[in-house]
């Protein structure tokens, strides 16, 4: 068994060392792919959601993360009051709103 180890040691001593930059290239390439396919689109969606939530006002028809459809009646810094039926109002956090519906959607639903 010693003859295998000795020959492997001898090969390593005579072989040329690869360039350090060339060894890091696959890792850098993977990071670039992850950035463009995962990190950048997620940051873009988060920025769009933040802008949408900031623009909410009374009269907007929205869908919350829990699937509740309603019309915004009051707004504050971090909460919205949503009317989900005649006389039924629910207070939710602003960031739970997932989308804004076109006007008149609730009447047809």
Order of alpha helices (4+ residues) and beta strands (2+ residues): alpha-alpha-alpha-beta-beta-beta-beta-beta-alpha
